[in-house]
């Protein structure tokens, strides 16, 4: 429903108030009624940790970045990870024990799990009763409006509050309250075959001392919207991407690489078709895995991307990231790196968190100019 941008901003703020209020309720329940909060956490007793999470691709890689760092810092700790079927393929680190719901229940019933970190309830109804078994239970205080009426609050040793902070910081704090110190860093796990792919690619395709800039111009939300014939909230105009690409190649004499998966080819190919100097551009859309892209990005000079999973992966592999943000609240989700520039016009419109623009004209993204992006590029190159 279109209500106009001024009224939309009012609705967004009211929705945020409702969301924060709902998230306050389980915290108050824990604060006043949960007896587990009096349990003293002894770090030396933590040996087997069950982590549950079912977020989107980028969020999943952030959680895996935390788990990878914990395994590096505390190699003797066993990590069991329960996630949705579609997210299981992202777990590449063999030191993280990927389990299903049945296995999780068995481990909880046998009391082998001494600590559960519930970042969200992956399997709400079946798993919930067994989360009373571990000695320590840490809960992320975020709960959706729909879940609030379906699942009672988890009895927790600690609850992390407030929720209106960066998602990664919120998740890191869930582990810090156990006494685990990872210096607030994330580790990306690079499979050996992905590293070999990247080494071969750079040797064959990139000249010595040549700058490499990656551009990620599409995403899952955009694909979904286009299929539904709606206006995608996070899309940036094709003409802007093409203009930016042509200026970058002319100014920096760089190699420009476009990324994306098979479903994103439509948008990526439109941008590629408008690139003038195609000898300096490489279209990798649909030709690489996320791990291969991560290994390529690790060796690059810059990543310019929409606010999607690649932005978070770029933050983990230490490549400078320019993140173009539209409908999401830039305070809550951004690449976990100091080498970042976030471009957004929250004062114009933004924060609705909707994948399709409810107003039918995503001025939140259209307000970002090519000139702004070029200025951000100059701060890194």
DRENKOL-585173 format. One record per residue (C-alpha): residue number from 0; residue in one letter; x negated, y, z. Coordinates in pm, whole numbers. Each point is the difference from the previous one (the first is absolute). Layout:
// residues N
<site resi="NUM" resn="A" xx="X" yy="Y" zz="Z"/>
...
// end
This chain:
// residues 381
<site resi="0" resn="X" xx="0" yy="0" zz="0"/>
<site resi="1" resn="X" xx="-136" yy="337" zz="-103"/>
<site resi="2" resn="X" xx="31" yy="264" zz="268"/>
<site resi="3" resn="X" xx="-265" yy="249" zz="-112"/>
<site resi="4" resn="X" xx="-358" yy="35" zz="120"/>
<site resi="5" resn="X" xx="75" yy="230" zz="294"/>
<site resi="6" resn="X" xx="270" yy="-230" zz="135"/>
<site resi="7" resn="X" xx="-223" yy="-299" zz="-77"/>
<site resi="8" resn="X" xx="-272" yy="142" zz="225"/>
<site resi="9" resn="X" xx="255" yy="39" zz="279"/>
<site resi="10" resn="X" xx="119" yy="-360" zz="-46"/>
<site resi="11" resn="X" xx="-358" yy="-128" zz="5"/>
<site resi="12" resn="X" xx="-72" yy="177" zz="328"/>
<site resi="13" resn="X" xx="322" yy="-131" zz="154"/>
<site resi="14" resn="X" xx="-86" yy="-352" zz="-116"/>
<site resi="15" resn="X" xx="-346" yy="32" zz="156"/>
<site resi="16" resn="X" xx="158" yy="105" zz="330"/>
<site resi="17" resn="X" xx="230" yy="-303" zz="-9"/>
<site resi="18" resn="X" xx="-290" yy="-232" zz="-89"/>
<site resi="19" resn="X" xx="-218" yy="132" zz="282"/>
<site resi="20" resn="X" xx="289" yy="-27" zz="244"/>
<site resi="21" resn="X" xx="64" yy="-363" zz="-95"/>
<site resi="22" resn="X" xx="-369" yy="-77" zz="39"/>
<site resi="23" resn="X" xx="5" yy="163" zz="342"/>
<site resi="24" resn="X" xx="267" yy="-241" zz="129"/>
<site resi="25" resn="X" xx="-209" yy="-322" zz="0"/>
<site resi="26" resn="X" xx="-283" yy="194" zz="160"/>
<site resi="27" resn="X" xx="230" yy="119" zz="280"/>
<site resi="28" resn="X" xx="127" yy="-357" zz="40"/>
<site resi="29" resn="X" xx="-360" yy="-116" zz="39"/>
<site resi="30" resn="X" xx="-89" yy="286" zz="234"/>
<site resi="31" resn="X" xx="287" yy="-51" zz="243"/>
<site resi="32" resn="X" xx="106" yy="-365" zz="-35"/>
<site resi="33" resn="X" xx="-284" yy="-214" zz="-134"/>
<site resi="34" resn="X" xx="-197" yy="-172" zz="282"/>
<site resi="35" resn="X" xx="-280" yy="-107" zz="-237"/>
<site resi="36" resn="X" xx="-142" yy="352" zz="-3"/>
<site resi="37" resn="X" xx="-150" yy="-63" zz="345"/>
<site resi="38" resn="X" xx="-225" yy="-276" zz="-140"/>
<site resi="39" resn="X" xx="-367" yy="98" zz="11"/>
<site resi="40" resn="X" xx="-167" yy="-81" zz="-333"/>
<site resi="41" resn="X" xx="-330" yy="-185" zz="34"/>
<site resi="42" resn="X" xx="-194" yy="19" zz="-322"/>
<site resi="43" resn="X" xx="-204" yy="-312" zz="74"/>
<site resi="44" resn="X" xx="320" yy="-209" zz="2"/>
<site resi="45" resn="X" xx="88" yy="92" zz="-357"/>
<site resi="46" resn="X" xx="-103" yy="-290" zz="-225"/>
<site resi="47" resn="X" xx="290" yy="-69" zz="-239"/>
<site resi="48" resn="X" xx="199" yy="289" zz="-147"/>
<site resi="49" resn="X" xx="317" yy="-32" zz="-207"/>
<site resi="50" resn="X" xx="69" yy="301" zz="-222"/>
<site resi="51" resn="X" xx="336" yy="45" zz="-175"/>
<site resi="52" resn="X" xx="55" yy="247" zz="-283"/>
<site resi="53" resn="X" xx="215" yy="21" zz="-314"/>
<site resi="54" resn="X" xx="-70" yy="345" zz="-146"/>
<site resi="55" resn="X" xx="-55" yy="113" zz="-358"/>
<site resi="56" resn="X" xx="-320" yy="-80" zz="-193"/>
<site resi="57" resn="X" xx="-200" yy="306" zz="106"/>
<site resi="58" resn="X" xx="110" yy="-31" zz="361"/>
<site resi="59" resn="X" xx="-91" yy="-369" zz="-5"/>
<site resi="60" resn="X" xx="-352" yy="79" zz="-120"/>
<site resi="61" resn="X" xx="-34" yy="252" zz="284"/>
<site resi="62" resn="X" xx="95" yy="-266" zz="256"/>
<site resi="63" resn="X" xx="-239" yy="-246" zz="-164"/>
<site resi="64" resn="X" xx="-271" yy="268" zz="17"/>
<site resi="65" resn="X" xx="51" yy="14" zz="376"/>
<site resi="66" resn="X" xx="-9" yy="-380" zz="31"/>
<site resi="67" resn="X" xx="-314" yy="-24" zz="-214"/>
<site resi="68" resn="X" xx="-169" yy="255" zz="227"/>
<site resi="69" resn="X" xx="106" yy="-191" zz="313"/>
<site resi="70" resn="X" xx="-149" yy="-323" zz="-140"/>
<site resi="71" resn="X" xx="-324" yy="185" zz="-74"/>
<site resi="72" resn="X" xx="-14" yy="158" zz="347"/>
<site resi="73" resn="X" xx="140" yy="-297" zz="196"/>
<site resi="74" resn="X" xx="-85" yy="-311" zz="-206"/>
<site resi="75" resn="X" xx="93" yy="-235" zz="285"/>
<site resi="76" resn="X" xx="362" yy="119" zz="1"/>
<site resi="77" resn="X" xx="249" yy="-212" zz="-197"/>
<site resi="78" resn="X" xx="244" yy="201" zz="-210"/>
<site resi="79" resn="X" xx="328" yy="-154" zz="-118"/>
<site resi="80" resn="X" xx="193" yy="204" zz="-253"/>
<site resi="81" resn="X" xx="371" yy="-40" zz="-74"/>
<site resi="82" resn="X" xx="139" yy="193" zz="-292"/>
<site resi="83" resn="X" xx="257" yy="-30" zz="-278"/>
<site resi="84" resn="X" xx="-42" yy="-237" zz="-292"/>
<site resi="85" resn="X" xx="-70" yy="280" zz="-247"/>
<site resi="86" resn="X" xx="-282" yy="139" zz="217"/>
<site resi="87" resn="X" xx="-181" yy="-327" zz="67"/>
<site resi="88" resn="X" xx="-198" yy="30" zz="-324"/>
<site resi="89" resn="X" xx="-178" yy="311" zz="128"/>
<site resi="90" resn="X" xx="-177" yy="-187" zz="280"/>
<site resi="91" resn="X" xx="-342" yy="-92" zz="-144"/>
<site resi="92" resn="X" xx="-213" yy="-10" zz="315"/>
<site resi="93" resn="X" xx="-27" yy="-367" zz="103"/>
<site resi="94" resn="X" xx="-68" yy="108" zz="360"/>
<site resi="95" resn="X" xx="359" yy="125" zz="27"/>
<site resi="96" resn="X" xx="223" yy="-301" zz="54"/>
<site resi="97" resn="X" xx="307" yy="46" zz="-217"/>
<site resi="98" resn="X" xx="297" yy="-184" zz="151"/>
<site resi="99" resn="X" xx="370" yy="-42" zz="-72"/>
<site resi="100" resn="X" xx="294" yy="42" zz="234"/>
<site resi="101" resn="X" xx="12" yy="-368" zz="101"/>
<site resi="102" resn="X" xx="-369" yy="-2" zz="90"/>
<site resi="103" resn="X" xx="39" yy="328" zz="195"/>
<site resi="104" resn="X" xx="284" yy="-145" zz="206"/>
<site resi="105" resn="X" xx="-202" yy="-315" zz="78"/>
<site resi="106" resn="X" xx="-300" yy="203" zz="112"/>
<site resi="107" resn="X" xx="219" yy="220" zz="220"/>
<site resi="108" resn="X" xx="183" yy="-298" zz="153"/>
<site resi="109" resn="X" xx="-328" yy="-175" zz="79"/>
<site resi="110" resn="X" xx="-128" yy="321" zz="163"/>
<site resi="111" resn="X" xx="-313" yy="-9" zz="-215"/>
<site resi="112" resn="X" xx="67" yy="364" zz="-90"/>
<site resi="113" resn="X" xx="-104" yy="219" zz="293"/>
<site resi="114" resn="X" xx="70" yy="331" zz="-178"/>
<site resi="115" resn="X" xx="265" yy="109" zz="-251"/>
<site resi="116" resn="X" xx="-23" yy="330" zz="-186"/>
<site resi="117" resn="X" xx="345" yy="63" zz="-144"/>
<site resi="118" resn="X" xx="-45" yy="269" zz="-265"/>
<site resi="119" resn="X" xx="347" yy="-95" zz="-118"/>
<site resi="120" resn="X" xx="229" yy="-300" zz="38"/>
<site resi="121" resn="X" xx="-63" yy="-199" zz="-317"/>
<site resi="122" resn="X" xx="249" yy="-271" zz="95"/>
<site resi="123" resn="X" xx="227" yy="174" zz="244"/>
<site resi="124" resn="X" xx="253" yy="-258" zz="111"/>
<site resi="125" resn="X" xx="-220" yy="-314" zz="5"/>
<site resi="126" resn="X" xx="-322" yy="146" zz="134"/>
<site resi="127" resn="X" xx="141" yy="234" zz="261"/>
<site resi="128" resn="X" xx="66" yy="-252" zz="286"/>
<site resi="129" resn="X" xx="-357" yy="-131" zz="-12"/>
<site resi="130" resn="X" xx="-161" yy="342" zz="33"/>
<site resi="131" resn="X" xx="58" yy="-30" zz="375"/>
<site resi="132" resn="X" xx="-264" yy="-277" zz="17"/>
<site resi="133" resn="X" xx="-333" yy="188" zz="-45"/>
<site resi="134" resn="X" xx="-156" yy="162" zz="303"/>
<site resi="135" resn="X" xx="-52" yy="325" zz="-191"/>
<site resi="136" resn="X" xx="246" yy="145" zz="-253"/>
<site resi="137" resn="X" xx="-66" yy="331" zz="-174"/>
<site resi="138" resn="X" xx="284" yy="164" zz="-192"/>
<site resi="139" resn="X" xx="-3" yy="265" zz="-265"/>
<site resi="140" resn="X" xx="278" yy="230" zz="111"/>
<site resi="141" resn="X" xx="129" yy="63" zz="-352"/>
<site resi="142" resn="X" xx="336" yy="-159" zz="-71"/>
<site resi="143" resn="X" xx="230" yy="66" zz="-294"/>
<site resi="144" resn="X" xx="352" yy="126" zz="54"/>
<site resi="145" resn="X" xx="147" yy="-326" zz="-135"/>
<site resi="146" resn="X" xx="-223" yy="-219" zz="219"/>
<site resi="147" resn="X" xx="94" yy="192" zz="312"/>
<site resi="148" resn="X" xx="346" yy="-155" zz="-9"/>
<site resi="149" resn="X" xx="-123" yy="-352" zz="-85"/>
<site resi="150" resn="X" xx="-294" yy="-75" zz="228"/>
<site resi="151" resn="X" xx="-45" yy="92" zz="369"/>
<site resi="152" resn="X" xx="-334" yy="156" zz="105"/>
<site resi="153" resn="X" xx="-291" yy="-243" zz="39"/>
<site resi="154" resn="X" xx="-120" yy="-35" zz="360"/>
<site resi="155" resn="X" xx="-347" yy="150" zz="-23"/>
<site resi="156" resn="X" xx="-311" yy="45" zz="206"/>
<site resi="157" resn="X" xx="-60" yy="327" zz="-180"/>
<site resi="158" resn="X" xx="203" yy="210" zz="-245"/>
<site resi="159" resn="X" xx="-158" yy="260" zz="-225"/>
<site resi="160" resn="X" xx="173" yy="336" zz="-3"/>
<site resi="161" resn="X" xx="57" yy="249" zz="-160"/>
<site resi="162" resn="X" xx="73" yy="-126" zz="-351"/>
<site resi="163" resn="X" xx="-30" yy="329" zz="-189"/>
<site resi="164" resn="X" xx="-374" yy="-43" zz="-58"/>
<site resi="165" resn="X" xx="-199" yy="-152" zz="-286"/>
<site resi="166" resn="X" xx="104" yy="-360" zz="-59"/>
<site resi="167" resn="X" xx="-358" yy="-134" zz="8"/>
<site resi="168" resn="X" xx="-83" yy="181" zz="324"/>
<site resi="169" resn="X" xx="318" yy="-141" zz="154"/>
<site resi="170" resn="X" xx="-106" yy="-353" zz="-95"/>
<site resi="171" resn="X" xx="-358" yy="50" zz="118"/>
<site resi="172" resn="X" xx="128" yy="114" zz="338"/>
<site resi="173" resn="X" xx="189" yy="-329" zz="33"/>
<site resi="174" resn="X" xx="-336" yy="-177" zz="8"/>
<site resi="175" resn="X" xx="-184" yy="267" zz="199"/>
<site resi="176" resn="X" xx="236" yy="-45" zz="293"/>
<site resi="177" resn="X" xx="-129" yy="-360" zz="18"/>
<site resi="178" resn="X" xx="-349" yy="138" zz="57"/>
<site resi="179" resn="X" xx="-113" yy="-79" zz="-357"/>
<site resi="180" resn="X" xx="-220" yy="281" zz="-132"/>
<site resi="181" resn="X" xx="-43" yy="12" zz="-379"/>
<site resi="182" resn="X" xx="-111" yy="363" zz="-9"/>
<site resi="183" resn="X" xx="322" yy="72" zz="-190"/>
<site resi="184" resn="X" xx="-153" yy="-142" zz="-317"/>
<site resi="185" resn="X" xx="147" yy="-234" zz="-262"/>
<site resi="186" resn="X" xx="-188" yy="-270" zz="-191"/>
<site resi="187" resn="X" xx="92" yy="-120" zz="-347"/>
<site resi="188" resn="X" xx="-75" yy="-364" zz="-72"/>
<site resi="189" resn="X" xx="-171" yy="-28" zz="-340"/>
<site resi="190" resn="X" xx="30" yy="-351" zz="-152"/>
<site resi="191" resn="X" xx="-318" yy="-114" zz="-170"/>
<site resi="192" resn="X" xx="165" yy="-41" zz="-341"/>
<site resi="193" resn="X" xx="135" yy="356" zz="15"/>
<site resi="194" resn="X" xx="-347" yy="134" zz="76"/>
<site resi="195" resn="X" xx="-148" yy="-194" zz="-292"/>
<site resi="196" resn="X" xx="271" yy="138" zz="-227"/>
<site resi="197" resn="X" xx="-79" yy="358" zz="105"/>
<site resi="198" resn="X" xx="-376" yy="-43" zz="-42"/>
<site resi="199" resn="X" xx="46" yy="-141" zz="-349"/>
<site resi="200" resn="X" xx="251" yy="272" zz="-94"/>
<site resi="201" resn="X" xx="-225" yy="289" zz="105"/>
<site resi="202" resn="X" xx="-300" yy="-153" zz="-171"/>
<site resi="203" resn="X" xx="189" yy="-41" zz="-326"/>
<site resi="204" resn="X" xx="235" yy="300" zz="-6"/>
<site resi="205" resn="X" xx="-165" yy="279" zz="201"/>
<site resi="206" resn="X" xx="-314" yy="188" zz="-100"/>
<site resi="207" resn="X" xx="-265" yy="70" zz="259"/>
<site resi="208" resn="X" xx="73" yy="317" zz="203"/>
<site resi="209" resn="X" xx="341" yy="33" zz="-168"/>
<site resi="210" resn="X" xx="275" yy="118" zz="234"/>
<site resi="211" resn="X" xx="302" yy="-228" zz="34"/>
<site resi="212" resn="X" xx="347" yy="132" zz="79"/>
<site resi="213" resn="X" xx="299" yy="-227" zz="57"/>
<site resi="214" resn="X" xx="357" yy="113" zz="-58"/>
<site resi="215" resn="X" xx="302" yy="-194" zz="127"/>
<site resi="216" resn="X" xx="305" yy="156" zz="-165"/>
<site resi="217" resn="X" xx="285" yy="-237" zz="85"/>
<site resi="218" resn="X" xx="128" yy="-229" zz="276"/>
<site resi="219" resn="X" xx="263" yy="-250" zz="106"/>
<site resi="220" resn="X" xx="255" yy="265" zz="100"/>
<site resi="221" resn="X" xx="-31" yy="167" zz="-339"/>
<site resi="222" resn="X" xx="47" yy="-330" zz="-183"/>
<site resi="223" resn="X" xx="308" yy="-78" zz="208"/>
<site resi="224" resn="X" xx="156" yy="340" zz="-69"/>
<site resi="225" resn="X" xx="-63" yy="-13" zz="-373"/>
<site resi="226" resn="X" xx="165" yy="-342" zz="-17"/>
<site resi="227" resn="X" xx="302" yy="143" zz="181"/>
<site resi="228" resn="X" xx="-6" yy="308" zz="-226"/>
<site resi="229" resn="X" xx="-52" yy="234" zz="295"/>
<site resi="230" resn="X" xx="-247" yy="283" zz="58"/>
<site resi="231" resn="X" xx="-303" yy="-134" zz="193"/>
<site resi="232" resn="X" xx="-96" yy="214" zz="298"/>
<site resi="233" resn="X" xx="-378" yy="-64" zz="-17"/>
<site resi="234" resn="X" xx="-55" yy="41" zz="-378"/>
<site resi="235" resn="X" xx="-224" yy="282" zz="-126"/>
<site resi="236" resn="X" xx="68" yy="124" zz="-357"/>
<site resi="237" resn="X" xx="-174" yy="-200" zz="-273"/>
<site resi="238" resn="X" xx="-117" yy="325" zz="-162"/>
<site resi="239" resn="X" xx="-171" yy="102" zz="324"/>
<site resi="240" resn="X" xx="-189" yy="-328" zz="23"/>
<site resi="241" resn="X" xx="-111" yy="26" zz="-363"/>
<site resi="242" resn="X" xx="-109" yy="363" zz="35"/>
<site resi="243" resn="X" xx="-192" yy="-85" zz="316"/>
<site resi="244" resn="X" xx="-171" yy="-297" zz="-165"/>
<site resi="245" resn="X" xx="-111" yy="199" zz="-305"/>
<site resi="246" resn="X" xx="-138" yy="285" zz="211"/>
<site resi="247" resn="X" xx="-188" yy="-236" zz="233"/>
<site resi="248" resn="X" xx="-169" yy="-188" zz="-284"/>
<site resi="249" resn="X" xx="-101" yy="322" zz="-172"/>
<site resi="250" resn="X" xx="-124" yy="174" zz="316"/>
<site resi="251" resn="X" xx="-177" yy="-287" zz="177"/>
<site resi="252" resn="X" xx="-90" yy="-227" zz="-295"/>
<site resi="253" resn="X" xx="139" yy="-279" zz="214"/>
<site resi="254" resn="X" xx="144" yy="-341" zz="-66"/>
<site resi="255" resn="X" xx="371" yy="7" zz="77"/>
<site resi="256" resn="X" xx="167" yy="-325" zz="105"/>
<site resi="257" resn="X" xx="377" yy="-52" zz="19"/>
<site resi="258" resn="X" xx="131" yy="-270" zz="233"/>
<site resi="259" resn="X" xx="331" yy="-170" zz="69"/>
<site resi="260" resn="X" xx="173" yy="-336" zz="-19"/>
<site resi="261" resn="X" xx="200" yy="-156" zz="-284"/>
<site resi="262" resn="X" xx="326" yy="166" zz="104"/>
<site resi="263" resn="X" xx="-162" yy="343" zz="-3"/>
<site resi="264" resn="X" xx="-121" yy="-20" zz="-361"/>
<site resi="265" resn="X" xx="279" yy="217" zz="-137"/>
<site resi="266" resn="X" xx="-109" yy="312" zz="187"/>
<site resi="267" resn="X" xx="-374" yy="-73" zz="-17"/>
<site resi="268" resn="X" xx="9" yy="-59" zz="-377"/>
<site resi="269" resn="X" xx="184" yy="330" zz="-52"/>
<site resi="270" resn="X" xx="-282" yy="183" zz="180"/>
<site resi="271" resn="X" xx="-269" yy="-193" zz="-186"/>
<site resi="272" resn="X" xx="163" yy="79" zz="-337"/>
<site resi="273" resn="X" xx="-42" yy="373" zz="67"/>
<site resi="274" resn="X" xx="-370" yy="-22" zz="90"/>
<site resi="275" resn="X" xx="-208" yy="163" zz="-275"/>
<site resi="276" resn="X" xx="-341" yy="-159" zz="53"/>
<site resi="277" resn="X" xx="87" yy="-367" zz="38"/>
<site resi="278" resn="X" xx="-367" yy="-103" zz="-18"/>
<site resi="279" resn="X" xx="-34" yy="142" zz="351"/>
<site resi="280" resn="X" xx="320" yy="-155" zz="133"/>
<site resi="281" resn="X" xx="69" yy="-359" zz="106"/>
<site resi="282" resn="X" xx="350" yy="-136" zz="51"/>
<site resi="283" resn="X" xx="-16" yy="-280" zz="258"/>
<site resi="284" resn="X" xx="374" yy="-14" zz="62"/>
<site resi="285" resn="X" xx="111" yy="-361" zz="50"/>
<site resi="286" resn="X" xx="-355" yy="-134" zz="-39"/>
<site resi="287" resn="X" xx="-125" yy="-12" zz="359"/>
<site resi="288" resn="X" xx="95" yy="-114" zz="348"/>
<site resi="289" resn="X" xx="18" yy="242" zz="293"/>
<site resi="290" resn="X" xx="-322" yy="-150" zz="139"/>
<site resi="291" resn="X" xx="-178" yy="58" zz="-331"/>
<site resi="292" resn="X" xx="124" yy="360" zz="-5"/>
<site resi="293" resn="X" xx="-130" yy="42" zz="356"/>
<site resi="294" resn="X" xx="-345" yy="-123" zz="-104"/>
<site resi="295" resn="X" xx="4" yy="237" zz="-298"/>
<site resi="296" resn="X" xx="113" yy="293" zz="216"/>
<site resi="297" resn="X" xx="-279" yy="-64" zz="250"/>
<site resi="298" resn="X" xx="-248" yy="92" zz="-275"/>
<site resi="299" resn="X" xx="198" yy="298" zz="-138"/>
<site resi="300" resn="X" xx="-28" yy="374" zz="61"/>
<site resi="301" resn="X" xx="367" yy="88" zz="41"/>
<site resi="302" resn="X" xx="354" yy="-135" zz="9"/>
<site resi="303" resn="X" xx="299" yy="217" zz="-100"/>
<site resi="304" resn="X" xx="323" yy="-175" zz="82"/>
<site resi="305" resn="X" xx="364" yy="19" zz="91"/>
<site resi="306" resn="X" xx="88" yy="-86" zz="357"/>
<site resi="307" resn="X" xx="2" yy="-377" zz="-45"/>
<site resi="308" resn="X" xx="-199" yy="-307" zz="108"/>
<site resi="309" resn="X" xx="-312" yy="94" zz="-200"/>
<site resi="310" resn="X" xx="-33" yy="319" zz="207"/>
<site resi="311" resn="X" xx="-30" yy="-207" zz="318"/>
<site resi="312" resn="X" xx="-241" yy="-246" zz="-159"/>
<site resi="313" resn="X" xx="-211" yy="291" zz="-126"/>
<site resi="314" resn="X" xx="-14" yy="137" zz="354"/>
<site resi="315" resn="X" xx="-133" yy="-332" zz="128"/>
<site resi="316" resn="X" xx="-275" yy="-40" zz="-262"/>
<site resi="317" resn="X" xx="-139" yy="350" zz="66"/>
<site resi="318" resn="X" xx="68" yy="160" zz="-337"/>
<site resi="319" resn="X" xx="121" yy="364" zz="14"/>
<site resi="320" resn="X" xx="378" yy="7" zz="-48"/>
<site resi="321" resn="X" xx="227" yy="270" zz="-138"/>
<site resi="322" resn="X" xx="352" yy="-101" zz="102"/>
<site resi="323" resn="X" xx="303" yy="153" zz="-172"/>
<site resi="324" resn="X" xx="289" yy="-22" zz="248"/>
<site resi="325" resn="X" xx="366" yy="58" zz="-74"/>
<site resi="326" resn="X" xx="290" yy="-141" zz="199"/>
<site resi="327" resn="X" xx="-200" yy="-143" zz="290"/>
<site resi="328" resn="X" xx="-95" yy="198" zz="309"/>
<site resi="329" resn="X" xx="-374" yy="72" zz="-47"/>
<site resi="330" resn="X" xx="-53" yy="4" zz="376"/>
<site resi="331" resn="X" xx="104" yy="-363" zz="37"/>
<site resi="332" resn="X" xx="-173" yy="-179" zz="-285"/>
<site resi="333" resn="X" xx="-330" yy="90" zz="-164"/>
<site resi="334" resn="X" xx="-323" yy="-178" zz="-100"/>
<site resi="335" resn="X" xx="-197" yy="-92" zz="312"/>
<site resi="336" resn="X" xx="-317" yy="187" zz="-92"/>
<site resi="337" resn="X" xx="-155" yy="341" zz="57"/>
<site resi="338" resn="X" xx="-75" yy="19" zz="-373"/>
<site resi="339" resn="X" xx="350" yy="95" zz="-99"/>
<site resi="340" resn="X" xx="200" yy="290" zz="-135"/>
<site resi="341" resn="X" xx="378" yy="-24" zz="23"/>
<site resi="342" resn="X" xx="195" yy="211" zz="-244"/>
<site resi="343" resn="X" xx="363" yy="62" zz="84"/>
<site resi="344" resn="X" xx="255" yy="278" zz="23"/>
<site resi="345" resn="X" xx="195" yy="-97" zz="306"/>
<site resi="346" resn="X" xx="133" yy="356" zz="18"/>
<site resi="347" resn="X" xx="174" yy="-47" zz="-336"/>
<site resi="348" resn="X" xx="141" yy="-347" zz="61"/>
<site resi="349" resn="X" xx="-120" yy="-327" zz="145"/>
<site resi="350" resn="X" xx="32" yy="-240" zz="287"/>
<site resi="351" resn="X" xx="319" yy="-169" zz="-120"/>
<site resi="352" resn="X" xx="-191" yy="-332" zz="-37"/>
<site resi="353" resn="X" xx="228" yy="-100" zz="-288"/>
<site resi="354" resn="X" xx="-143" yy="-185" zz="-300"/>
<site resi="355" resn="X" xx="244" yy="177" zz="-236"/>
<site resi="356" resn="X" xx="54" yy="374" zz="19"/>
<site resi="357" resn="X" xx="345" yy="66" zz="153"/>
<site resi="358" resn="X" xx="6" yy="338" zz="-173"/>
<site resi="359" resn="X" xx="-87" yy="-144" zz="-343"/>
<site resi="360" resn="X" xx="-301" yy="231" zz="-44"/>
<site resi="361" resn="X" xx="-308" yy="-84" zz="205"/>
<site resi="362" resn="X" xx="-135" yy="350" zz="51"/>
<site resi="363" resn="X" xx="-210" yy="-133" zz="289"/>
<site resi="364" resn="X" xx="-235" yy="-154" zz="-259"/>
<site resi="365" resn="X" xx="56" yy="247" zz="-282"/>
<site resi="366" resn="X" xx="-116" yy="280" zz="233"/>
<site resi="367" resn="X" xx="-351" yy="-151" zz="2"/>
<site resi="368" resn="X" xx="-193" yy="169" zz="-281"/>
<site resi="369" resn="X" xx="-289" yy="-128" zz="-208"/>
<site resi="370" resn="X" xx="-200" yy="299" zz="124"/>
<site resi="371" resn="X" xx="46" yy="-115" zz="361"/>
<site resi="372" resn="X" xx="-127" yy="-346" zz="-83"/>
<site resi="373" resn="X" xx="-303" yy="139" zz="-186"/>
<site resi="374" resn="X" xx="-85" yy="216" zz="301"/>
<site resi="375" resn="X" xx="14" yy="-311" zz="221"/>
<site resi="376" resn="X" xx="-222" yy="-187" zz="-248"/>
<site resi="377" resn="X" xx="-261" yy="276" zz="16"/>
<site resi="378" resn="X" xx="-26" yy="-48" zz="376"/>
<site resi="379" resn="X" xx="-132" yy="-353" zz="-62"/>
<site resi="380" resn="X" xx="-185" yy="26" zz="-333"/>
// end
